[in-house]
Amino acid sequence: MKVDKLVVGILETNCYIVSNNKECIIIDPGDDFELIKKYIEDNNLKAKGILITHYHFDHIQALEKCINYYKVPVIDYKNNIKIPGFDFEIIETKGHHYTSVSYYFKEIQSMFVGDFIFKESIGRIDLEGADENEMLNSLKKIVQYPNEVIIYPGHGEQTYLKYEKENNPYLKEVK
């Protein structure tokens, strides 16, 4: 499996394309549908599904266009559809938003977390739909995963769970 990042929209949201044997899934099509489409076409990929980490506008602006063009299922906090060739666990990670989930791909030790965790920080909990207690519960879940897990956030650079356990003040509190 291969992970590629496209930075889309005015808030520079990370849209990830996870590919496996010329098939792919799109994670958080935040904007710039034409850029997403071009990447998939240039790499001769066939879209098989869309994963949404949460329903803030900057993570879903190209969602309808992706659904209409690719005619693939959408996986989010409400459903758990299996996509052949892509084995992942859906983890409820509320806190930043009540729709927040993370996707853990054990085979490649990768977790796509949306705005739940960032390098040395966490997502905002002062917005509508956020909840500080839910965030704490979600952080307690995440620290149970292997240190080697690569964290792919909704904005900014990737990090490792081990690094976050050691350097993120919010994760250090829940060890």
Summary of the structure (lengths in Angstrom):
residues: 175
radius of gyration: 15.2
end to end distance: 30.6
largest distance: 44.6
contacts: 605
relative contact order: 0.15
helix: 26%
strand: 32%
